[in-house]
Amino acid sequence: MSALERLTARLTEVLPPGAVITDPVRLRTYECDGLTIHRATPGVVVLPETTEQVAEVVRLCHRSGVPFVARGSGTGLSGGALPRADGVLVVTSRMRRILKIDIPNRLAVVEPGVTNLAITEAVRDQGYYYAPDPSSQQVCSIGGNVAENSGGAHCLKYGFTVNHVIGLEIVTPEGEVVELSHLDPGYDLIGTFIGSEGTLGIATKITVRLSRAPEAVTTLLAAFPGIESGGRAVSAIIGAGIVPAAIEMMDALAIEAAEAAVACGYPPGAGAVLIVELDGPRAEVESELAAVRDLCLSCGAFEIRTAASAEERAAIWKGRKSAFAAVGRISPAYIVQDGVVPRSALPEVLAAIGRLQDEYGIRVANVFHAGDGNLHPLVLFNDADPGEAERAETVSGRILDLCLEHGGSITGEHGVGVDKARYMPRMFSEDDLDTMQLVRCAFDPAGVANPGKVFPTPRLCGEAPRVHKGVHPLVESGLAEQF
């Protein structure tokens, strides 16, 4: 009997009936996250309902030397929750209670399976909301948001998950339950944990900061002949000292997909649309709205629409929010990419992406957070045509190279996971990667928490370590300890 088989028998004993899945057909439900090009059937799936159950599962994995992977709603886009065939997939979807709402202190305490939007819905009547808003906010879980440091359209003004989490209860890779608070002295352990993609443990309770709903919110849709003129408008808006809650852009191909999927009714003939949302005190919003309209018109906008109600705002956002799924209407398969460039480099990078399309015969639909240069190119291909998937992968990688060449990053909010691990050495040096891994080792010396993610090769005490000649330089200098 293998270690995993012995562990599965023990898990069945300590967890409630129905909390352990071993049926091969049901296991395939969990073989990938939202990035479906990476698939693996988990060895066993567990569905804990309490912190204590999560801790017991992790302790048993640690003692058995069996790897585990945490998973929320499975909406991630980097293969971060890709399971292990020789391991345990810990699914937190049954942990979906809102444990506390404290309006005087503007906070809520939730379990990891609570959906992003559910927090806002729970406090909306009291005039508050939870600011981070990934496009999948109706279904993505707060636990997954913490793992990936998710952002969303409004991160330009309000920041990412890390800016709105003030406390965590985590289960360490050894099964210890630990409380982390933003009031703790010393190292920023909350900031370290958020965005660690499940490699440092599993969050079982999250304390989030609630934001006061603004007095006024206005959404504007501007249609441009092409993305170049839309890009100029973005630079003009930011250059004028205006910081909108969101600035989003879609190109003609993304608009085509959205129209096919949800009939969003964007202006006909638009080569690009810009969605600008302004919020704050009413007088300020009205002043900024007038300025944004003038700037868009001066940069070539041929039609501008301003939402006069919440329903009209939702209609403007409908196409953007559905963009990722919508491309399924115009392409059998696609890769969602995620990279960052300085705003000033947007026109040059988008032009280079256009040249890549011509070179490889692969279409790319561009959707992006224009305000902070976070690109989400959708690389379209037909997986039934020989060689097309490989060409799409090449284009996807070349786009990340473009981001790095222009001083950007290989990810803005989707994480590294398994999909981008091979690109990490293009952005970081060997010493950089080893230093990051030393942090991971401090949390997980046995290397059982989501192994094989983020880092391109095993390093130090992570998984099976790579070969070093002599003592690692950081250890020899006394700057780090190798466990």
N, C-alpha and C positions, 0 to 999 in steps of 0.2 A: 504494500500500500504506500502510495506517495505521500509526501508531506502535505500537499494540497488536499488529498483525499482524507487524511487524518484530521486536518484542520476543518474541512467541511462537515465531518461528522460531529466535531466539537461545537461548531457554530450552530448546527441544528439543535443541539442540546441547550445552548444558552440564550438563543433568540426565540421570540414568539413564533407560533405556527404561521407559515406563509411568508416568513421574513427571509428565508434562504431559497434562492432559485438555482436549480441545477439542470432543469430540463433544457436540452440543446436548442429547441425551437424558441423558448422564451429567452434564453441567453442572447440570441441573435438580435433581440430588441435593443440591446445595449452595446452593439459592436462598434459604434462610431458616435461622434458628436455631430455638430452642424456641418463640419467639414468632412463630407462623406467619402473623399478619395482615400482616407486612411481607415482601415477596418481591422478589427481583431475580436474574436469571440472570447469573452471573459471566462476564466476557469469556474468562477462561482460569483453570484451576485447576492448581496445582502441589503436589506431594507430596514435599517434601524429606525426607531421612533424616539429615542432619548439619547442624551449625552452619555449616560452610563452604558447603554448598549454600544454606541460608537467606540467608547473607550475599551470595552471588553473585546470587541472585534479587533481593534488595533493591537491590543496587548497580545492576543492570541497569534496574530500575524507576526509580530515582532519575535515572540518566543519560538515560532515555527520557522522563521526565516523566509516567510512567504510574502511577496510584495503585495501592496494594496494601492488602489487608485480611488480617489474620491470623485463623485459625479453629482451634479445638481440636476438641472432640467435637461442637460445635454444639448444646449444651444451654442456652445463654444465653437469657435471658428479657427482653431489652430491644432486640433487633435490633442488638446491638453488632457482630456478625459478619456483618451484612447485606452481601453482596458488591456490587461495582460492575460494571455492564455494560461499562464502558470500562477495567476494571482487572484485576488479578491477585489471586486468592484463594490465600493461602499456608496450606495445611492441614498442621498439625503432627502429625497422628494416627499417622504412621509413626515418629515420634521418641519411642519409648515404652520406653527402657531405664532401669533403675535403675542408675546408674553407680557409686554408693558408698553403703555403710551403715557408719556409724561409731558404734557403740554407746557406747564410752567418752566420746565428745564429744557424744553424743545428736543426731546429724544424719544426714541422707541427702541425696545429690545425685541428682537425677532430670532426665530430659528432659521437655519440655512435654507430650508426648502420654501420659505415664503417668497412669492414672486415680487419682483421689483415694483410693479404697479400697485400691488396690494397694499403697500405701505401708504402710498399717496391716497388710495381710496379709503383707508381707515381713518385718515386725519383731515381729509378735504373739507368736511363740514365744519371743522374747527378753524379753518383758514390757514392750514399748513400743507406741506407736501415734501416728498423726498426728491432731491434735485437730480441726481444722476439718472439718465433715461436712455439706456441702450435701445436700439430699434426693436429688439425682441422683448421689451420690458413687460409685455403682457404675460410672457411665459418664462423668461429667464429668472433664475433664483438668486437671492442675495448671497448665498454661499458661493455660487459661481462668480458673481460680480466681485466678491472679495478675492477669490483666487486669481482672477484675471485683471483686477483693477479696472473694471469697465468704466466707460465714459458715457458716450452718447452725444446727441446733437447739441445739448446745452452745456457741454463741458468747456466751451470757449469762455463763458462767463463764470460758471460755477464749479469747474474742476471735476476731478474723477472720484471714484469710490473712496480713495485714500483721504480725500478732503472732507468726507462726510461720515467716516466711521471713527467713533471715539472710544470704543471698547470691544474686546473680543474674548470669548471663551473658546479655547482651542484644545484639541486632543493632540498631544505630541506624537511623533512616530513610535514612541515607546509605550504609548497608552496612558500617559499622565494628563490629567485635566488641569489646565493653567488659565488663569485670568490675566488679561492684558488691558491696561487702561492708558488713556492719553495723559493721565495725571502721574503715571509712574516716572520716577527720576531715572536718569541714565539713558541708555540706548533707546532709539525709537523702534521698539519691537513690533508695534502695530504696523508701522510703515514698512518694516522688513517683511512681515507676514503677508500683507496685502500685495497681490501681484506675484506671489511666489509659486502659483500654479499647482498647488497641492503637494509641493515637494517638502514643505516644512510642517505638515500636519493638516488637520481638518478643523475648520471653524464650526462650532456647534451652537453658539449664541453670538449675535452681532448687535451691538448698540450703535444706532445710527443717529446722526444729527438731523432734525427736522428744520425746514426752512419756511419762513413766513411767506404766504402767497402774495405776489406783488399786487399793487393797487390796480395796475393796468397792464394788459398784454396785447400786443398788436403783431400780426404776421403779414408780411408783404411778399408777393411773388413777382419777380421781374423776369421777363423773357428777353433773351439776347440772341443775336445772329449766330454766335459761336462761343466757345469756352474762353477764347482770348479776351473778348470784350467783357464777359462775366468776371474773369479774373481781374481785369483792371478795376471793375467796380468794387470788388472785395478789398483791393489795396487802397482804393480811395476812401472807403468807409472806415477802415481801421486807421488810415492816415489822418482822418479828420478827428480822431480822438473818440470815436464812437465804439463802444464795446457791446454789441448785441448779445442777447442770450444765445443766439445761434445764427450761423451763416452756413447754409448748405447749398451745394451745387450738383446738378445732374446734367450729363451731356445728352446729345440727341438719341443715342442708342439706349441709354438708361430710360429716357422719357418714352421711347417706343415700347420698351418692355412694360413700364408702369401702365401705359395706356391699354396695352393688351390684357393686363392682369386685373386692374381695378378701375379702368376708365376714369382716370383722375381729372381729365378735362383741362390739361395745361394748354397754353396758347399754341395753336397750329403753326408749324414752321419754325419753332424755336430750336436753335442749335444748342442752347443751354438755358436752364432756368436757375435762378438764384432765389432761395428762400431765406428771408431775413426776419428773425423774430426779435422784438424789442420788448422789454418789460421794466417795471419800476414805477416811480411816482408818475401820475397821469400827465402832468405838465411836461415832465422830462421826456416821456414816451412820445407825446405829440410833437415836441420840438425835434427829436431825433428822427421821427418818421418823415417829417418834411425834408430834413437834410438827406436822408437815405434815398428818398424818391428823386431828389434833384441830382444826386451823385450817380444813381443808376441811369437816369436819362442822359446825363452828360457823357456816360461811358458807352452809350449805344443801345440801351434797352428800348425795345419797340412796343412793349406792353407791360403795364404794371397793374397788379390787382392788390387791394388791401382788404383783409378780412374784417367784416363788420360784426361778426358774432363768433361764439365758440364753435358753432357748426361749420362756419366758413373757414375758420382756422384749421379744424380737423380735415376739411376737404383739401386744403393746400398741402397739409402734411401727409395726406393719404398716399400720394405717389412716392414720396421719399421714404416713408416708413416701410413700404412694401417692396422697395427696389431690389433687395437681395433675392427674395423669393420670386419676384416678377420675371427675372431673366429666364426662368424656367419655361416661360411662354415663347421665347424666341431662340432657345438653345437647349439641346438635349442634356448638356452637362456644363458646369462652369466651376471656376476656382475663385473664391473670394480672397482677395489679397488685402493687405493692410500695411501701409508704410507712411512715413512722415517726411515732409520736406519743408524748408522755410517758405513762408507765403510768397516771398519775392521770386522764388524758383518755380512756382506753379506753372506759369506759361511755358517755360523751357522744358520742364519734365513732362507736361501733358503733350507737347509737340513731339517729344522723343517717344512717348508711348504710341502716338499715332504712327510714327515711322516703324516701330516694332510690329504693329499690326500689318503693315504693308510687307515687311520683310518675311514674316512667318505665316502670313495668310490666316491670322487668328484675330477675331474681333475682341475688342475690349470696351466694355461699358464703364464709364467713369462716374462714380458717385463719391462725394467727399465732403468732409467737414472743412469747408474752404477757409474759415476763420483761423484755424490753427494748422492748416497744411496737412491734415490727416487724410490721406488718400485711401479709397476703397475700390480699386479697379476690379471689375468682374471679368475674368478671362474666360471667354466662351469657346466651347469646342464640342465636337461630336465624338463621343467615345467609341462609336461604332466604326469610325474611319481609322484605318491603321496609321499609326504615327502621329495622329492629331493630338492625342492626350499628352504625348511627349513634347510636342511643340508648345502646347499650352503651358506645361510645366516650365519650359525654357523661358517663355515670355514672362511668366510669373516671377521667376528668379531674376530676369533682366530688369524688371521693374524695381525690385528691391535694390539691385545694384545702382540704378538711377538715383534712388533715394539717398543711398550712402554717398554717391559721388557729389551730390549737391548739399552735403552737410546734414542729412536727415537720419532717420532710424528705420530699422526693419519692422518695427511694430509701433502702433500708437495706442491700441486698446484691445487687440485680439489676442495678444500674448505670443509666445514662442512655441510652446508645446512640442509636438514631434515634427510639425510641418516646417518650422523655420530653424530648427536646431543647427542644421548644416550651414546656415548663413551667419551664425554667431561669430565665427573667426574672422569674417569680413568686417565686423564692426568692433570686435574686441581683440586685444592681444592675448597671448598665452597666459601671461601673468594676471591679466584682468579676469580671465575665465577661472584660473585657479583660486584667485581671491574670492570670487563669488561662490565657488564650490566649498571653500572653507567655512563660509557661513552655513551652507547647507549641511555640512558635516557636523557642525555644532548642534544642529537640531536633530539630525538623523544619521548618526555614525554607522548604523547598520545598512543604510541605503535601501530601506524597504518602502519609503513613501514616494509613489509615482516615479519610479526609476525610469531612465531612458528619455526623460523630457528635458527641454530647455538647453541642456549642454550637448554639444556635438559628439563628444566621446566620453567614456568613463574617465573620471579625474579623481585623484587623491582617494579619499575614503568613501566616495559615492558608491557606484556599483563596483564591479571588479576593476580595481584601479589600473590605469595605464602604467607602463614601465617608466620609472624615473631612474636616472643614474645618480646615485648618492642621495643625500638629503635634499628635499625640496627647498629652494632658495628662501621662501618665506618662513619655513620652519627653522632653517639654519640661522636666519637673522634674528630669530626671536619674536617676529611679528605675528606668528600664527603657530597653532599647535595641531599636529597631525594625530588623529585619534587612532 
